[in-house]
Amino acid sequence: MKPWHNKNDCEHLRTYHAYYPVPTAALLWCGVPHDDVQEELNRINPHPHIRGVFTHPFIPCFEVRCRIIHDAIESRTLAASRENGKVTDEHIAPERRHVSREHLKAWIAKEHPADKPAFLFDEVERKTHSSINADTFRALQADRDAARAKLERVKADAQNLRAEVENKGFQIAAMEKQIDALNAKLKATGAPDDRSETTYLNIIAALLDCIAGNLPNVEKHPSFASEAKLIEAIDGHFRGYGGLSQSTLSRKFPAAKRSMAAQ
C-alpha cells in the first residue's frame, strides 16, 4: 500500500464546497456540531405562519436565524440554490432553499461580522474585525505572546530574587544570633570594676619599682637601663598579645604610678 493511500486530511477542503438546507445552516450557525445536526433536526417544527421557517424547543436563536437567512435569500443579498447546489436567480420554494458554505460565510462576514460561527470561520477570522485584517491580528497575537513570554521571565526573575533575599535574610538572622551570643558572653564575663582596675595598676606600679630598684635592699634590674627600655623589650617579646603594645604600656605605666601615689 502506498503511503498516501487512505490518507484523509482534506476534510476542510471537502466542506469548502458544501451547501446546506436553510434549517441545517441555521442550526450550525447556532453552534450545533455537525455530528449533532440530524438529531436536532428531528426536534424542529414548522412555523405556523411562515413557510420554510422552523422552531426548536431548546434553541431560541434557531427560528430567528432561519428567518434571517430566508430574508437574505429573498432580498438577493445571499445566493441560494435548490438541492442540486446550482445557484440560481429563479424563485425557489422556501422548503427547498439551500445555501453554499462559501456564500453563507461571505454574507455573514459582511452583514453579521460580530457573529461568526466556528463551522465557517477559524480562530483568527472570528477574532478579526472588519477594521483589522488577518495580518494585523496575527501581528497583535505575536506581540501578545511576546509580552506574555516576557511577563513569565519577569515572574521567574522576581521569584529568584525573592528566594535570594530570603536567603540573605536567613544569613543576617544567623549573624545577629552570633552577635547576640558574643554580647551575652561578654556580659557574663564582665568588664573589670574599679576595685579590680586599681589592683592591677598597683601590681604594675610595684613591679616597676622593683625593676627600677626603688625599694630598700632591691637592686635595679641590670637588663633595663630605663623604663622606656622595659617597654621596648615587652613590646618586642610579646608582640601580638592584647594590651602589651608599646602605646598601651606607655599609658598604663604612668597610670599605675599615679594610682599608687594617690593611696
C-alpha positions in Angstrom: 0.0 0.0 0.0 1.3 3.4 -0.9 1.9 5.9 1.9 -0.8 8.2 0.6 -3.5 5.5 0.4 -6.4 6.0 2.8 -5.0 9.4 3.7 -7.9 11.6 4.8 -6.6 15.1 5.6 -8.7 17.1 3.1 -11.9 17.3 5.1 -11.6 21.1 5.4 -11.4 21.3 1.6 -14.4 19.0 1.1 -16.6 21.2 3.3 -15.5 24.3 1.4 -17.9 23.3 -1.4 -20.7 22.1 0.9 -24.2 23.5 0.8 -26.9 23.3 3.4 -30.7 23.4 3.6 -31.7 26.6 5.5 -32.6 24.7 8.7 -29.2 23.0 8.7 -27.4 26.2 8.1 -29.3 27.9 10.9 -28.5 25.1 13.4 -24.8 25.2 12.5 -24.9 29.0 12.9 -26.4 28.4 16.4 -23.3 26.4 17.3 -24.7 22.9 16.9 -21.8 20.5 16.0 -22.1 18.7 12.6 -22.5 15.3 14.2 -25.5 16.5 16.2 -27.3 18.4 13.5 -29.6 15.5 12.4 -30.6 14.8 15.9 -31.6 18.4 16.4 -33.4 18.5 13.0 -35.6 15.7 14.4 -36.8 18.1 17.1 -37.8 21.1 14.9 -41.4 22.0 14.0 -42.6 24.1 11.1 -43.5 27.7 11.9 -47.3 28.0 11.9 -47.3 31.1 9.7 -44.0 31.4 7.8 -43.1 28.8 5.1 -39.5 27.4 5.4 -39.1 28.7 8.9 -38.9 26.2 11.8 -38.8 26.4 15.6 -36.8 24.4 18.1 -37.9 23.7 21.7 -34.5 24.3 23.2 -32.7 26.6 20.8 -34.4 30.0 20.7 -32.0 31.5 18.2 -32.8 28.8 15.6 -36.1 30.4 14.4 -34.5 33.8 14.3 -31.6 32.7 12.1 -33.9 30.7 9.8 -35.9 33.9 9.2 -32.8 36.0 8.7 -31.4 33.5 6.1 -34.7 33.4 4.2 -34.9 37.2 4.2 -31.4 37.5 2.8 -32.2 35.0 0.0 -35.4 36.9 -0.8 -33.6 40.2 -0.9 -30.9 38.6 -3.1 -28.1 39.5 -0.7 -27.4 35.8 -0.2 -27.2 33.5 -3.2 -29.3 30.3 -3.0 -29.8 27.0 -4.8 -32.1 24.0 -4.8 -31.0 20.5 -3.8 -28.5 20.3 -6.7 -26.4 23.1 -5.3 -26.5 25.2 -8.5 -27.0 28.9 -7.7 -30.0 30.4 -9.5 -31.8 33.7 -9.6 -35.2 31.9 -10.1 -37.7 31.8 -7.3 -37.0 28.8 -5.0 -39.7 27.4 -2.7 -38.7 28.1 0.9 -38.6 24.4 1.8 -36.1 23.7 -1.0 -33.7 26.6 -0.4 -30.0 25.7 0.1 -27.0 28.0 0.7 -23.4 27.1 0.0 -20.8 27.3 2.7 -18.8 29.9 0.6 -21.8 32.2 0.0 -23.0 31.9 3.6 -19.6 32.7 5.0 -19.2 35.8 2.8 -22.7 37.0 3.7 -22.2 36.6 7.4 -18.8 38.3 7.3 -20.4 41.3 5.6 -23.8 41.5 7.3 -23.1 40.0 10.8 -19.3 40.4 11.4 -19.7 40.2 15.2 -21.5 36.8 14.9 -19.1 34.5 13.1 -19.8 30.8 13.8 -16.9 28.3 14.2 -18.1 26.0 11.5 -17.3 28.7 8.9 -14.6 30.8 10.5 -11.3 29.8 12.1 -10.0 31.4 15.3 -8.2 34.2 13.5 -11.2 35.1 11.4 -13.5 35.0 14.3 -11.3 37.4 16.3 -10.6 39.7 13.3 -12.9 42.7 12.9 -13.6 44.3 9.6 -11.3 47.2 10.6 -8.5 44.8 11.4 -7.2 42.4 8.8 -5.7 39.0 9.4 -2.1 40.1 9.1 -2.7 42.8 11.7 -4.4 40.4 14.0 -1.5 37.9 13.7 0.9 40.7 14.5 -1.1 41.6 17.6 -1.1 38.0 18.6 2.7 37.8 18.2 3.0 41.0 20.3 0.7 39.5 22.9 2.6 36.2 23.0 5.9 38.1 23.3 4.5 40.2 26.1 3.3 37.0 27.9 6.7 35.4 27.5 8.4 38.5 28.9 6.0 38.5 31.8 6.8 34.9 32.6 10.6 35.7 32.5 10.0 38.7 34.8 8.0 36.5 37.2 10.8 33.9 37.2 13.4 36.6 37.9 11.2 38.1 40.7 10.9 34.6 42.2 14.6 34.1 42.1 15.3 37.5 43.6 12.7 36.8 46.4 14.5 33.5 47.1 17.9 35.3 47.2 16.5 38.0 49.5 15.1 35.3 51.8 18.4 33.5 51.9 20.2 36.8 52.7 17.7 37.3 55.5 18.5 33.9 56.9 22.2 34.7 56.8 21.6 38.1 58.5 19.5 36.4 61.2 22.3 33.8 61.8 24.8 36.6 62.1 22.6 38.5 64.5 22.3 35.4 66.6 26.1 35.1 66.7 26.4 38.7 67.7 23.8 38.3 70.5 25.8 35.2 71.7 29.0 37.2 71.8 27.4 40.1 73.6 25.9 37.7 76.1 29.3 36.1 76.7 31.0 39.4 77.2 28.2 40.5 79.5 28.7 37.2 81.5 32.4 37.7 81.7 32.0 41.4 82.7 34.5 44.3 82.5 36.8 44.8 85.5 35.2 47.0 88.2 37.1 50.0 89.7 38.5 47.9 92.5 39.9 45.3 90.2 41.4 48.0 87.9 43.1 49.7 90.9 44.5 46.3 92.0 46.0 45.7 88.5 47.5 49.2 88.4 49.1 48.7 91.9 50.6 45.5 90.9 52.1 47.2 87.8 53.4 50.1 89.9 55.0 47.7 92.4 56.7 45.7 89.7 58.1 48.9 88.1 59.6 49.9 91.4 61.2 46.5 91.8 62.7 46.6 88.4 63.9 50.2 88.8 65.4 49.3 92.3 63.3 51.9 94.1 62.7 49.5 97.1 65.1 49.1 100.0 67.6 46.2 99.6 66.4 45.7 96.0 68.8 46.3 93.2 67.9 47.7 89.9 67.4 45.2 87.2 70.5 45.2 85.1 68.8 44.5 81.8 66.7 47.7 81.7 68.6 51.0 81.7 65.3 52.8 81.7 61.5 52.3 81.8 61.5 53.0 78.0 63.8 50.0 77.5 61.5 47.9 79.6 58.5 48.9 77.4 60.6 48.3 74.3 61.6 44.8 75.5 58.0 43.8 76.4 56.6 45.1 73.1 59.2 43.2 71.1 58.9 39.9 73.0 55.1 39.8 73.4 54.1 41.4 70.1 50.6 40.4 69.1 49.3 39.9 72.7 46.5 42.2 73.7 47.4 45.1 76.0 51.1 44.7 75.7 51.9 47.1 72.8 54.3 50.0 73.3 51.5 52.5 73.1 49.4 50.8 75.7 52.3 50.3 78.1 53.3 53.9 77.7 49.8 54.9 79.0 49.4 52.2 81.7 52.8 52.6 83.4 52.2 56.3 84.3 48.6 55.5 85.3 49.9 52.7 87.6 52.2 55.2 89.3 49.5 57.7 89.8 47.2 55.1 91.2 49.9 54.0 93.7 50.7 57.6 94.7 47.1 58.5 95.3 46.7 55.9 98.1 
